[in-house]
Amino acid sequence: IIAAAIVLNSCRLSTSFSLLSSSTTRSSRNHFFFIFANSQQHQLQRSSTSLFFSTAAIYHLDDSNMKDLLFSPPPDSPSAVLVDAYTQWCGPCKLIEPLLQNLHTTSPKYSSNQLSILKYDVEGSNHQNLKVELLLQGVRVSGLPTLMLFWRGQVVATHSGVISKEGLEDWLDGNFDVVATMRKNEEEVKKGEKEEEDVTASKKRGFISFASQYGMDDYAISSY
């Protein structure tokens, strides 16, 4: 009886140890997979973050941001905007994509301070109002890819089809001359408006006449 009890207790201890060992193994394995998954997720987050910042100078255009990015940009933003009209399935569009992504670095005169670059997916969602605004300016995308250069919300030039790095720079150079002329005209208009405001303000400044306390002589006090 004593021997049987010892054997039984030994079996129980062995079973308990086996269950404990199995539980510990599962816990360690789960812990390992948890650490591995977190590590993979962290690497994915770092990868996606670096990808975002590497293309941070190029924004996607739609109805929600077309006013601030294209048609009525803030005063401190670049006045010239290059819009790339494309679709996801367009092969030629993918050929010029690296040119646009590297334009700010390969062509210093077209830095992010001088030129904003926007991408417009013509088959994307939330573009109805954008399409209407483009049509009102006479812009209709009939071929892909299509590049559109805007200045102060007005279209300056368009180009359809694949283009090389040299061709892109030549196209921008020629149309930036037009932009420079438009900028000069705008400055002259602002200067004329400022001069007109000064003249109007000077006309408001006059003389104050009043009768002397001891006579009828009129005295004038100039505000100059």
DOKOL-754950 format. One record per residue (C-alpha): residue number from 0; x, y, z; residue in three letters. Coordinates in nm, 3 decimals. Example, Ala and Ser with C-alpha at 12.3 -4.5 7.8 and 13.67 -1.06 7.14 Angstrom:
2
<0 <1.230 -0.450 0.780> ALA>
<1 <1.367 -0.106 0.714> SER>
END
This chain:
224
<0 <0.000 0.000 0.000> ILE>
<1 <0.281 0.239 0.097> ILE>
<2 <0.463 0.158 -0.228> ALA>
<3 <0.148 0.218 -0.431> ALA>
<4 <0.094 0.554 -0.261> ALA>
<5 <0.452 0.658 -0.340> ILE>
<6 <0.412 0.557 -0.705> VAL>
<7 <0.078 0.742 -0.728> LEU>
<8 <0.221 1.061 -0.575> ASN>
<9 <0.520 1.032 -0.808> SER>
<10 <0.286 1.010 -1.108> CYS>
<11 <0.091 1.312 -0.985> ARG>
<12 <0.410 1.513 -0.937> LEU>
<13 <0.529 1.405 -1.280> SER>
<14 <0.196 1.504 -1.437> THR>
<15 <0.193 1.837 -1.253> SER>
<16 <0.548 1.910 -1.362> PHE>
<17 <0.461 1.812 -1.720> SER>
<18 <0.158 2.045 -1.721> LEU>
<19 <0.362 2.324 -1.565> LEU>
<20 <0.636 2.271 -1.818> SER>
<21 <0.386 2.271 -2.105> SER>
<22 <0.219 2.588 -1.971> SER>
<23 <0.556 2.757 -1.931> THR>
<24 <0.652 2.658 -2.285> THR>
<25 <0.326 2.797 -2.428> ARG>
<26 <0.370 3.117 -2.225> SER>
<27 <0.727 3.159 -2.349> SER>
<28 <0.622 3.085 -2.704> ARG>
<29 <0.336 3.337 -2.685> ASN>
<30 <0.570 3.591 -2.533> HIS>
<31 <0.817 3.532 -2.816> PHE>
<32 <0.552 3.575 -3.083> PHE>
<33 <0.423 3.887 -2.907> PHE>
<34 <0.772 4.042 -2.911> ILE>
<35 <0.825 3.935 -3.275> PHE>
<36 <0.490 4.080 -3.383> ALA>
<37 <0.558 4.407 -3.205> ASN>
<38 <0.901 4.421 -3.365> SER>
<39 <0.754 4.364 -3.711> GLN>
<40 <0.485 4.625 -3.650> GLN>
<41 <0.745 4.874 -3.530> HIS>
<42 <0.955 4.814 -3.839> GLN>
<43 <0.647 4.856 -4.059> LEU>
<44 <0.559 5.181 -3.884> GLN>
<45 <0.914 5.309 -3.928> ARG>
<46 <0.908 5.207 -4.293> SER>
<47 <0.575 5.379 -4.360> SER>
<48 <0.687 5.689 -4.170> THR>
<49 <1.009 5.719 -4.366> SER>
<50 <0.813 5.667 -4.688> LEU>
<51 <0.573 5.945 -4.587> PHE>
<52 <0.849 6.193 -4.510> PHE>
<53 <1.043 6.103 -4.825> SER>
<54 <0.746 6.214 -5.038> THR>
<55 <0.617 6.482 -4.800> ALA>
<56 <0.667 6.757 -5.062> ALA>
<57 <0.405 6.600 -5.293> ILE>
<58 <0.040 6.611 -5.187> TYR>
<59 <-0.270 6.445 -5.329> HIS>
<60 <-0.530 6.688 -5.457> LEU>
<61 <-0.905 6.649 -5.406> ASP>
<62 <-1.215 6.852 -5.315> ASP>
<63 <-1.115 6.879 -4.949> SER>
<64 <-0.788 7.066 -5.011> ASN>
<65 <-0.815 7.212 -5.363> MET>
<66 <-0.882 7.563 -5.231> LYS>
<67 <-0.583 7.582 -4.996> ASP>
<68 <-0.340 7.393 -5.219> LEU>
<69 <-0.434 7.516 -5.565> LEU>
<70 <-0.698 7.782 -5.620> PHE>
<71 <-0.649 8.006 -5.313> SER>
<72 <-0.312 7.919 -5.157> PRO>
<73 <-0.195 8.105 -4.845> PRO>
<74 <0.030 8.409 -4.903> PRO>
<75 <0.337 8.231 -4.762> ASP>
<76 <0.302 7.930 -4.995> SER>
<77 <0.466 7.900 -5.341> PRO>
<78 <0.260 8.083 -5.601> SER>
<79 <0.347 7.829 -5.874> ALA>
<80 <0.185 7.483 -5.856> VAL>
<81 <0.252 7.180 -6.076> LEU>
<82 <-0.034 6.929 -6.094> VAL>
<83 <0.025 6.575 -6.217> ASP>
<84 <-0.296 6.412 -6.345> ALA>
<85 <-0.265 6.033 -6.342> TYR>
<86 <-0.437 5.701 -6.272> THR>
<87 <-0.322 5.396 -6.081> GLN>
<88 <-0.314 5.174 -6.392> TRP>
<89 <-0.133 5.425 -6.618> CYS>
<90 <0.212 5.293 -6.713> GLY>
<91 <0.347 5.619 -6.863> PRO>
<92 <0.236 5.799 -6.546> CYS>
<93 <0.467 5.576 -6.342> LYS>
<94 <0.758 5.662 -6.574> LEU>
<95 <0.750 6.033 -6.490> ILE>
<96 <0.674 5.983 -6.121> GLU>
<97 <1.044 5.964 -6.019> PRO>
<98 <1.111 6.287 -6.210> LEU>
<99 <0.848 6.470 -6.008> LEU>
<100 <0.956 6.317 -5.679> GLN>
<101 <1.317 6.427 -5.734> ASN>
<102 <1.246 6.760 -5.903> LEU>
<103 <1.298 6.964 -5.587> HIS>
<104 <1.641 6.816 -5.526> THR>
<105 <1.771 6.775 -5.881> THR>
<106 <1.662 7.124 -5.993> SER>
<107 <1.736 7.379 -5.715> PRO>
<108 <1.558 7.658 -5.902> LYS>
<109 <1.240 7.456 -5.864> TYR>
<110 <1.276 7.399 -5.492> SER>
<111 <0.976 7.349 -5.265> SER>
<112 <0.986 7.723 -5.189> ASN>
<113 <0.935 7.806 -5.556> GLN>
<114 <0.710 7.527 -5.677> LEU>
<115 <0.449 7.302 -5.516> SER>
<116 <0.379 6.960 -5.669> ILE>
<117 <0.035 6.800 -5.645> LEU>
<118 <-0.093 6.464 -5.770> LYS>
<119 <-0.446 6.434 -5.904> TYR>
<120 <-0.594 6.085 -5.952> ASP>
<121 <-0.856 6.147 -6.221> VAL>
<122 <-1.037 5.824 -6.132> GLU>
<123 <-1.022 5.879 -5.758> GLY>
<124 <-1.308 5.973 -5.529> SER>
<125 <-1.399 6.317 -5.392> ASN>
<126 <-1.300 6.504 -5.711> HIS>
<127 <-1.632 6.627 -5.846> GLN>
<128 <-1.587 6.993 -5.751> ASN>
<129 <-1.225 6.986 -5.861> LEU>
<130 <-1.323 6.866 -6.208> LYS>
<131 <-1.581 7.146 -6.234> VAL>
<132 <-1.325 7.411 -6.136> GLU>
<133 <-1.079 7.279 -6.394> LEU>
<134 <-1.346 7.278 -6.665> LEU>
<135 <-1.432 7.640 -6.582> LEU>
<136 <-1.070 7.726 -6.659> GLN>
<137 <-1.081 7.532 -6.984> GLY>
<138 <-0.876 7.239 -6.854> VAL>
<139 <-0.990 6.894 -6.962> ARG>
<140 <-0.768 6.592 -6.902> VAL>
<141 <-0.788 6.389 -7.223> SER>
<142 <-0.453 6.209 -7.209> GLY>
<143 <-0.234 6.061 -6.940> LEU>
<144 <-0.017 6.171 -6.784> PRO>
<145 <-0.110 6.539 -6.800> THR>
<146 <0.095 6.810 -6.631> LEU>
<147 <-0.071 7.141 -6.546> MET>
<148 <0.117 7.449 -6.427> LEU>
<149 <-0.082 7.697 -6.220> PHE>
<150 <0.001 8.039 -6.086> TRP>
<151 <-0.221 8.203 -5.826> ARG>
<152 <-0.493 7.949 -5.903> GLY>
<153 <-0.490 8.015 -6.279> GLN>
<154 <-0.369 7.762 -6.533> VAL>
<155 <-0.061 7.877 -6.725> VAL>
<156 <0.024 7.574 -6.939> ALA>
<157 <-0.049 7.201 -6.982> THR>
<158 <0.146 6.907 -7.123> HIS>
<159 <0.017 6.559 -7.209> SER>
<160 <0.226 6.247 -7.248> GLY>
<161 <0.558 6.113 -7.124> VAL>
<162 <0.835 6.369 -7.078> ILE>
<163 <1.206 6.339 -7.003> SER>
<164 <1.395 6.517 -6.727> LYS>
<165 <1.543 6.764 -6.977> GLU>
<166 <1.205 6.811 -7.145> GLY>
<167 <1.037 6.875 -6.811> LEU>
<168 <1.293 7.138 -6.715> GLU>
<169 <1.269 7.306 -7.057> ASP>
<170 <0.891 7.309 -7.032> TRP>
<171 <0.905 7.460 -6.684> LEU>
<172 <1.171 7.714 -6.787> ASP>
<173 <0.962 7.842 -7.075> GLY>
<174 <0.645 7.869 -6.870> ASN>
<175 <0.818 8.020 -6.569> PHE>
<176 <0.901 8.315 -6.793> ASP>
<177 <0.526 8.358 -6.832> VAL>
<178 <0.487 8.326 -6.456> VAL>
<179 <0.757 8.593 -6.404> ALA>
<180 <0.568 8.829 -6.636> THR>
<181 <0.243 8.762 -6.450> MET>
<182 <0.419 8.821 -6.118> ARG>
<183 <0.563 9.151 -6.244> LYS>
<184 <0.221 9.264 -6.363> ASN>
<185 <0.072 9.174 -6.025> GLU>
<186 <0.339 9.376 -5.845> GLU>
<187 <0.271 9.676 -6.071> GLU>
<188 <-0.101 9.648 -6.002> VAL>
<189 <-0.038 9.634 -5.627> LYS>
<190 <0.195 9.934 -5.654> LYS>
<191 <-0.071 10.130 -5.843> GLY>
<192 <-0.333 10.037 -5.585> GLU>
<193 <-0.100 10.150 -5.306> LYS>
<194 <-0.039 10.485 -5.477> GLU>
<195 <-0.412 10.530 -5.528> GLU>
<196 <-0.474 10.459 -5.160> GLU>
<197 <-0.211 10.717 -5.066> ASP>
<198 <-0.373 10.978 -5.289> VAL>
<199 <-0.715 10.902 -5.142> THR>
<200 <-0.578 10.929 -4.790> ALA>
<201 <-0.411 11.262 -4.868> SER>
<202 <-0.739 11.404 -4.999> LYS>
<203 <-0.903 11.323 -4.670> LYS>
<204 <-0.653 11.545 -4.494> ARG>
<205 <-0.779 11.905 -4.514> GLY>
<206 <-0.808 12.225 -4.320> PHE>
<207 <-1.015 12.308 -4.016> ILE>
<208 <-1.162 12.659 -4.033> SER>
<209 <-1.309 12.846 -3.742> PHE>
<210 <-1.398 13.206 -3.657> ALA>
<211 <-1.181 13.403 -3.418> SER>
<212 <-1.324 13.473 -3.078> GLN>
<213 <-1.253 13.844 -3.125> TYR>
<214 <-1.324 13.889 -3.494> GLY>
<215 <-1.461 13.729 -3.806> MET>
<216 <-1.125 13.626 -3.949> ASP>
<217 <-1.098 13.265 -4.054> ASP>
<218 <-0.800 13.067 -3.938> TYR>
<219 <-0.688 12.745 -4.095> ALA>
<220 <-0.501 12.462 -3.923> ILE>
<221 <-0.335 12.222 -4.161> SER>
<222 <-0.292 11.860 -4.070> SER>
<223 <0.034 11.839 -4.265> TYR>
END
